[in-house]
Amino acid sequence: MNIESLREYCLSKPGAEETMPFGPDTLVFKVNGKIFLLAGMDDEPLSFNVKCDPDKAIELREQFACVLPGYHMNKKHWNTIIVDGSVPSKQIKEWIDDSYSLVKGKK
C-alpha cells in the first residue's frame, strides 16, 4: 500500500472527505466532520493514524510490531500504523474500516 492507494481507499468510503487542515504535508480523512485517518504525505515508509477501540488498540500493539501508540494523538484511542510490508493490505484495510466505523457512528 502506498499513499495513493491509501487515499483512494479512504475516499471510497461513503461520506468520506479529504482535507489538509494541518498543512500541505498531512492528509486528513473525515466522515461526518470527524477525523478517521491522518497520513503524512512524505513518510517513508508510509505511516498513518487510525482510531481504535482502546482494548483492541493495546491488543494490536502487542501483536504487531508495526502498530504503535498514536503519534501526536490520544494514545488510548489512536494507533499509528507503519506500512512496512509486515502486514497484508487486507489487514490494514480492516483497521481503516474499524476507524471509519467508530467515527461514522458518532454525530
N, C-alpha and C positions, 0 to 999 in steps of 0.2 A: 504494500500500500504506500502510495506517495501522496503528496499534498493535494494534487489534482483529483485523485480517486477518492480521497477523504472528503474533499469539498463536494464532489458530485454526489457521494453517498449521503452526506448531511442534507444537501439541498433536495434530495429525492423524498425526504420526509414531509408529510402533509403539514403545511403551515410554517415550514422552516424558512428562516431568513438569514442572510449573511450580512454582518456588519463589521465595522472596524473602529469601535469606539476607543480603543487603546493605541491607535496609531496604525501606520501602514504595514507594520511587521507582524500583527496579530489578527488572525481571522477569528471571528466570534460568530457562532451559530446560535440562534434563538428560536424558541417557539412560544407563542403567547407572550412575547416580550421578555421572556426569561432565558438565560444562557443555559444551553445543554452541552456545548463543547467550545473549547478555545484551543487554537493551534498557532504555534509560531511558524511564520512563513519560511524562515531561513534555518530552522532547526535541522541539524544533521547528526544523528538520524532524526527522522520525523518524530515529534512527540506532541501530545495533546492532553488536555484535561477534560475529564468527564465526571458527571455527578454519579454517585453510587450510594446505595443503601449502606449505612455505617457498618453494620455487621459484615456484609458482603465485602465492603472495601478492605477490611482487615484480612479477611479470608483470601482475597485475591492477592494482596501484598505478600502474604505468607507463601502462596502457591506459585507466583510468577515473579521472577527477578525483574521483569520489565514493567512491573506495576509498582509505583511509588506513591507516597502521600502527595496530594495535590500541591504542585508548586505555586506559591503565592495565593493559595486558596484555603478555605476551611478544610483542614486535613481530615476531619471526621466525615465529611460528605463528598469529598472530591479526590479522585486519583489522577495521577499523571501516568500516561501510557507511553512507553518508549517503543517505537516501531522498529525493532532491531532484527526481525525475522525469526525470533524465538517462539512466536505465537502466530497461528494461521490467521489470515484475514477474516475468516468466518467468525472466529472468536472475538477479534477486535470489533467487528460489526455488531456482535451481540452486546458488547459493552457500550457501544454508541447507542444501540436500541434501548438499552436499560436506562441510560441517561436521559434520552429523549422522552421515554415513557414517564420517568419520575417527574420531569419538568413539565411535560404537557398536562399531567394530571392536576397541576396547581394553577389556579387562576387568580 
